[in-house]
């Protein structure tokens, strides 16, 4: 108890206790939900045990088919302040994932910009362009740094680290560190010598 008072102060500990009670009443499987939080389409979101959020998070699910669970969050996932997750097809976040603050994860865009026949016309108002969606998968034990954006169609492999301010536009393999905009792999973990090696 002394350590808790030292860490949070008396008033901070009281606030934390109230937040914990409120979390358990509204989100029974969660460990701690810090308020305010903006959850839209709650019935299309599935979260696992031990879910923890920071303040100001926005999680929104708008299934294209009007009925599917579009955001699936595994066990012991921690997201920090001002994380924004949007799912219209599927965003899957595995177990034991740590997400820093101000991260954006989305499986969709207003329109298609891939260079195909289905591309969106730039003269159409952006909100009127048909939604384009590709699944996003973040596998177990991933750590996503501050202010990262993860865009539609991306898989981030198990055990990988995404460095701060990166924009992930393509798949990231397992057990690597990726940084930059667009993100590229700079290190891989060598299990034989138990070290991260620069590529």
Secondary structure, DSSP 8 states (H G I E B T S, - for coil): -HHHHHHHHHHHHHHHHHHHHHHHHH-TT-SEE-SSEEEESGGGEEE-TT-EE-TTEEEEE--TTSSS--EEE-TT-EE-TT-EEEESS-EEE-SS-EE-TT-EEESEEES--SSSTT---TTS-GGGS-EEE--EEE-TT-EE-TT-EE-TT-EE-TT-EE-TT-EE-S-B-TTEEEETBTTEEEEEEETTTTEEEE-
